[in-house]
Structure formats: C-alpha cells, structure tokens
Amino acid sequence: MRVIRSASFHVSQEAKVQKHLPLLPSIPGGYHMPQKESRFLTRDELKRYNRQIILDGWGDDAQLRIRNATAFIAGAGGLGSAVSLYLAAAGAGTLRICDHGEVELSNLNRQIMHTNESQGKKKVLSAAERIASLNPHVRTVALDEGIDDHSIADLVADSDIIVDCMDNFETRYVLNRFAVERGIPLVHAGIYGMAGQITFIESPATPCLQCIFPEAPPPEVFPVVGATVGVIGSLEALEALKCLTGTGTLLKSRLLLFEGDIMKFEELPLEKNPSCSVCGGK
C-alpha cells in the first residue's frame, strides 16, 4: 500500500499512513416532496424496499427509521452523487444537499448524478431532478450556498447525520466542529486517484476529524478515477444507513483505507487526542 509516515494521525499503535485524501464536490437539490408521517409503510414502499427489508435485523421498523430521518450531504460532486443516489434509493426521508457550484464537463467522469445535459445547471437542481426521478418518496432540500461557521447551523438544521462529501479540509473542519458541538454523527471520506479513506465520527465516543488530521494538507488539483468515488461514496452511504437504522457495526475509531490500484483494504485504529482543540476534554 502506498503510504507515508505522518504525525497527523492519532493511532493506537505506530503505523504507516496514507497521504491525506481530499474529497470531491457534491450536488444540491431543489425539489421538496411531501414527507409521510404514517407509522406504517405503504404497499408501494413495501414492494420498493423489499430486498432490504428482508435483511436480518432490518424489517419494517428500520425502514421507517430511514423514512423519518434527515441526512445532510455536504457536497454534490463525486462522493455526493454516490451518497445521494444510494440514500435516495434506500428510502431516506429527507436529503438536505448542499453545494454552491454548477455542473461542468470536467465533472462528468465521476459525478454520476449529472448528465451531459446538466452542464451549466446548478448542481442542486441537477441533483434534485435526478433524485425525484429515482424515488419520488424522497424529499430533497436544495441548498445552493457555501458552508462556513456562519451558515452551518441553518444548513444542517434538524439533520440526524452529516455526510462529508467535500474536496477541501477547510470546509471539513467546519463540519467537524459543528458535529462535535451538536453531537451529530459525521461520516468522513476522501479520495485521491484510485485510493480512498473513510471513518465514522461520533463525539465524544470517537476521535474527531481534528484529532485525525490536526493540519490540513495544502490545496491541490488532485487526480480522480470515477470508480474510486463510487466505491468510497457507496461505503459512506452504507455507514449512514447503518447509523440511521441501528444495524451493523460502524467504523468508529477506525480509519478504513482503500488502494484500488492493488485492490487492497487496510484498517488503522484511531485514538482521541486529549489535546485536540475541538474535542479535547469531552
């Protein structure tokens, strides 16, 4: 596995670690579908979600928890495409998708929520249209706005989980601070070429993003293979679904690394940094 030694990771044992992996941008949506308040699944929902409902430990109750949940998806690019589409397909009740960009031709090798005809369109509108065509039961809230310390509270609102699909650490740190402050679960992921990383953050039980990456890597235009984004984005969606349904085991205090060029996964244990400026003392 291509790795470098870094003091940035707080791991429970000395380990070689991968280069910091930036994330891709995401897509905001603009349609508002009515949300069901019923405590029962409709006939259409029972049929649509049958193959996941029959999973041991899932059932109607887990499906209802997904339907009643709200996920904040930060970014509507490569990772945001995979996360949004799979959460919508699974029946997430409300997706608050935040992105301040427009679709460009150079996005289309990886941002599968958009099409050639989407060029020049706000990513939020492109995302909302795609989700509405995929699953009309899902309510999409379009948030065509940048994420910073001033806007984050209104953007996240009453979301049950935050999914980090960004491509820069400045915004990721904003998400992390807010998640720690409000006690909201955060799924972090990043990609670089054919490599990727993912972890599940839930303060105070786990290290926060600042613990894992005390310093942001310098900004750069990095290589992206679209299939890598599909792998890591799908894992993010799965972590979010496990969290919302209460099923499975989450990637708490573990960083999962993926090297697509040699098709290898590796897991690194993580520890909280007692001196962390964000979660230290919690």
C-alpha positions as CSV (number, residue, x, y, z in Angstrom):
1,M,0.0,0.0,0.0
2,R,1.4,3.4,-1.0
3,V,1.8,5.2,2.4
4,I,3.7,7.9,4.1
5,R,4.6,8.4,7.7
6,S,2.6,11.2,9.2
7,A,2.3,12.7,12.7
8,S,-1.2,13.9,11.8
9,F,-2.9,10.6,12.6
10,H,-3.5,9.6,16.2
11,V,-3.5,5.9,16.0
12,S,-3.4,3.4,18.8
13,Q,-0.1,2.0,17.5
14,E,2.7,3.3,15.4
15,A,1.6,2.8,11.8
16,K,2.4,4.0,8.4
17,V,-0.5,6.0,7.0
18,Q,-1.7,7.2,3.7
19,K,-1.5,10.6,2.2
20,H,-4.3,12.9,3.2
21,L,-7.1,12.3,0.7
22,P,-9.2,15.2,-0.5
23,L,-12.9,14.8,-1.3
24,L,-14.9,15.7,-4.3
25,P,-17.6,18.4,-4.5
26,S,-21.3,17.5,-4.3
27,I,-24.7,18.3,-5.6
28,P,-27.6,20.4,-4.1
29,G,-31.2,19.5,-4.9
30,G,-34.3,21.7,-5.4
31,Y,-37.5,19.7,-5.2
32,H,-39.5,19.3,-2.0
33,M,-41.5,16.1,-1.9
34,P,-44.1,15.7,0.8
35,Q,-42.9,13.7,3.8
36,K,-45.0,10.9,5.2
37,E,-45.9,10.9,8.9
38,S,-47.5,7.5,8.9
39,R,-46.1,4.8,11.3
40,F,-46.7,2.2,8.6
41,L,-45.1,1.5,5.2
42,T,-47.3,1.8,2.2
43,R,-47.8,-1.0,-0.2
44,D,-45.6,0.7,-2.7
45,E,-42.8,1.2,-0.1
46,L,-43.1,-2.5,1.0
47,K,-42.5,-3.5,-2.6
48,R,-39.9,-0.9,-3.5
49,Y,-37.7,-1.7,-0.4
50,N,-38.5,-5.4,-0.1
51,R,-34.9,-6.7,-0.8
52,Q,-33.5,-4.6,2.2
53,I,-36.5,-5.1,4.5
54,I,-36.0,-8.9,4.4
55,L,-32.4,-8.5,5.7
56,D,-32.0,-9.9,9.2
57,G,-32.2,-7.0,11.7
58,W,-33.8,-4.6,9.2
59,G,-37.5,-5.1,8.8
60,D,-40.3,-2.5,8.7
61,D,-39.0,-0.7,11.8
62,A,-35.6,0.1,10.3
63,Q,-37.2,1.1,7.1
64,L,-39.5,3.5,9.0
65,R,-36.5,5.0,10.8
66,I,-34.8,5.7,7.4
67,R,-38.0,7.3,6.1
68,N,-38.3,9.5,9.2
69,A,-34.6,10.5,9.0
70,T,-32.9,13.6,7.6
71,A,-29.4,13.5,6.2
72,F,-27.2,16.5,5.5
73,I,-25.0,15.8,2.4
74,A,-22.1,18.3,2.2
75,G,-21.2,18.4,-1.5
76,A,-22.9,17.2,-4.7
77,G,-19.9,16.1,-6.7
78,G,-18.4,12.6,-7.0
79,L,-18.9,11.4,-3.4
80,G,-22.1,13.3,-3.1
81,S,-23.5,11.7,-6.2
82,A,-23.0,8.2,-4.9
83,V,-24.2,9.0,-1.3
84,S,-27.3,10.9,-2.5
85,L,-28.4,8.3,-5.0
86,Y,-27.9,5.3,-2.7
87,L,-29.6,7.1,0.3
88,A,-32.5,8.1,-2.0
89,A,-32.8,4.5,-3.4
90,A,-32.8,3.2,0.2
91,G,-35.8,5.5,1.1
92,A,-34.2,8.2,3.2
93,G,-37.0,10.6,4.1
94,T,-35.2,13.9,3.6
95,L,-31.9,14.8,1.9
96,R,-30.5,18.2,2.6
97,I,-27.9,18.5,-0.2
98,C,-25.6,21.5,-0.1
99,D,-23.4,22.7,-3.0
100,H,-22.7,26.1,-4.4
101,G,-21.4,25.1,-7.8
102,E,-22.6,24.4,-11.4
103,V,-22.1,21.3,-13.5
104,E,-19.1,21.4,-15.7
105,L,-17.9,19.0,-18.4
106,S,-14.8,18.1,-16.3
107,N,-17.2,16.8,-13.6
108,L,-18.8,14.1,-15.7
109,N,-16.1,11.4,-15.3
110,R,-17.2,10.9,-11.7
111,Q,-20.2,12.9,-10.7
112,I,-22.8,10.4,-11.9
113,M,-25.8,12.3,-10.6
114,H,-25.3,14.7,-13.5
115,T,-25.6,14.2,-17.3
116,N,-24.2,15.9,-20.3
117,E,-27.4,18.0,-20.5
118,S,-26.8,19.2,-16.9
119,Q,-23.8,21.3,-17.9
120,G,-24.2,24.9,-16.7
121,K,-27.1,24.0,-14.4
122,K,-26.9,24.4,-10.7
123,K,-25.8,21.2,-9.1
124,V,-28.6,21.4,-6.6
125,L,-31.2,21.5,-9.4
126,S,-29.5,18.7,-11.3
127,A,-29.3,16.6,-8.1
128,A,-32.9,17.2,-7.2
129,E,-34.2,16.3,-10.6
130,R,-32.2,13.0,-10.6
131,I,-33.4,12.1,-7.1
132,A,-37.0,12.9,-8.0
133,S,-36.8,10.6,-11.0
134,L,-35.2,7.8,-8.9
135,N,-37.5,7.9,-5.9
136,P,-40.5,10.3,-5.6
137,H,-40.9,9.4,-1.9
138,V,-37.7,11.2,-1.0
139,R,-37.9,14.9,-0.1
140,T,-34.8,16.9,-1.4
141,V,-33.9,20.2,0.1
142,A,-31.8,22.2,-2.2
143,L,-29.1,24.3,-0.5
144,D,-27.2,26.4,-3.1
145,E,-24.9,28.0,-0.5
146,G,-21.4,27.8,0.8
147,I,-20.7,26.1,4.1
148,D,-18.9,28.2,6.8
149,D,-19.2,28.8,10.5
150,H,-21.9,31.3,10.0
151,S,-24.2,29.3,7.7
152,I,-23.7,25.7,9.0
153,A,-26.4,25.8,11.6
154,D,-29.1,26.8,9.2
155,L,-27.9,24.4,6.6
156,V,-27.7,21.3,8.7
157,A,-30.9,22.3,10.6
158,D,-32.5,19.2,12.2
159,S,-30.4,16.6,10.3
160,D,-29.8,13.3,12.0
161,I,-26.4,12.7,10.3
162,I,-23.8,14.7,8.4
163,V,-22.1,13.1,5.4
164,D,-18.8,14.7,4.4
165,C,-18.5,14.7,0.6
166,M,-16.3,17.7,0.3
167,D,-13.0,18.2,-1.5
168,N,-11.3,20.6,0.9
169,F,-10.3,20.4,4.6
170,E,-11.3,24.0,5.4
171,T,-15.0,23.0,5.0
172,R,-14.5,19.6,6.5
173,Y,-13.2,21.3,9.7
174,V,-16.4,23.4,9.8
175,L,-18.5,20.3,9.5
176,N,-16.4,18.6,12.2
177,R,-16.6,21.5,14.7
178,F,-20.4,21.7,14.3
179,A,-20.8,17.9,14.6
180,V,-18.8,17.8,17.8
181,E,-20.6,20.8,19.2
182,R,-24.1,19.4,18.5
183,G,-23.3,15.7,19.0
184,I,-24.4,14.8,15.4
185,P,-22.8,11.7,13.8
186,L,-20.4,12.6,10.9
187,V,-19.2,10.3,8.1
188,H,-15.9,11.4,6.7
189,A,-14.4,10.2,3.5
190,G,-11.9,11.3,0.9
191,I,-10.4,10.0,-2.4
192,Y,-7.2,10.5,-4.3
193,G,-6.7,8.8,-7.7
194,M,-7.5,5.2,-7.1
195,A,-7.2,5.5,-3.3
196,G,-9.8,6.4,-0.6
197,Q,-10.4,6.6,3.1
198,I,-13.5,6.6,5.3
199,T,-14.3,6.8,9.1
200,F,-17.3,7.3,11.3
201,I,-17.1,10.1,13.8
202,E,-19.4,10.4,16.8
203,S,-18.1,12.7,19.6
204,P,-17.3,12.2,22.4
205,A,-17.0,8.4,21.8
206,T,-14.6,8.6,18.9
207,P,-11.7,10.8,17.7
208,C,-12.9,13.8,15.8
209,L,-11.6,14.9,12.4
210,Q,-9.2,17.4,14.0
211,C,-7.7,14.5,16.1
212,I,-7.1,12.5,13.0
213,F,-5.9,15.4,10.8
214,P,-4.5,18.2,13.1
215,E,-3.2,20.0,10.0
216,A,-4.8,20.3,6.6
217,P,-2.8,19.3,3.5
218,P,-2.1,22.1,1.0
219,P,-4.9,22.5,-1.6
220,E,-4.3,21.0,-4.9
221,V,-6.0,19.8,-8.1
222,F,-5.8,16.0,-7.5
223,P,-6.4,13.0,-9.8
224,V,-9.8,11.2,-9.6
225,V,-10.9,7.9,-11.1
226,G,-14.7,7.9,-11.1
227,A,-15.0,4.2,-10.0
228,T,-12.9,5.0,-6.8
229,V,-15.5,7.7,-5.9
230,G,-18.2,5.1,-6.5
231,V,-16.6,2.6,-4.0
232,I,-15.9,5.1,-1.3
233,G,-19.2,7.0,-1.7
234,S,-21.1,3.7,-1.5
235,L,-19.3,2.9,1.7
236,E,-20.3,6.3,3.1
237,A,-24.0,5.7,2.2
238,L,-23.8,2.3,3.9
239,E,-22.3,3.8,7.1
240,A,-25.1,6.4,7.1
241,L,-27.8,3.7,6.6
242,K,-26.3,1.6,9.4
243,C,-26.3,4.6,11.7
244,L,-29.9,5.6,10.9
245,T,-31.3,2.1,11.2
246,G,-29.2,1.0,14.2
247,T,-27.9,-2.1,12.3
248,G,-24.4,-3.4,11.8
249,T,-21.1,-2.2,13.3
250,L,-19.9,1.3,12.4
251,L,-16.4,2.5,11.6
252,K,-15.9,4.1,15.0
253,S,-12.3,4.9,15.9
254,R,-11.2,3.1,12.8
255,L,-9.9,4.5,9.5
256,L,-10.5,2.3,6.5
257,L,-8.0,2.8,3.7
258,F,-8.6,1.6,0.1
259,E,-5.9,1.2,-2.5
260,G,-7.7,0.5,-5.8
261,D,-4.6,0.1,-7.9
262,I,-3.6,-3.1,-5.9
263,M,-7.2,-3.8,-4.7
264,K,-6.4,-3.8,-1.0
265,F,-8.2,-2.6,2.1
266,E,-6.4,-1.8,5.3
267,E,-7.8,-0.6,8.7
268,L,-6.0,1.7,11.1
269,P,-7.1,2.0,14.7
270,L,-7.6,5.6,15.9
271,E,-7.4,7.3,19.3
272,K,-8.6,10.6,20.6
273,N,-6.1,13.4,21.0
274,P,-6.5,14.6,24.6
275,S,-5.1,18.0,23.5
276,C,-7.4,18.3,20.5
277,S,-8.6,21.9,20.1
278,V,-12.1,20.7,19.0
279,C,-13.0,17.7,21.2
280,G,-10.3,17.6,23.8
281,G,-11.8,17.3,27.3
282,K,-15.1,16.0,26.0
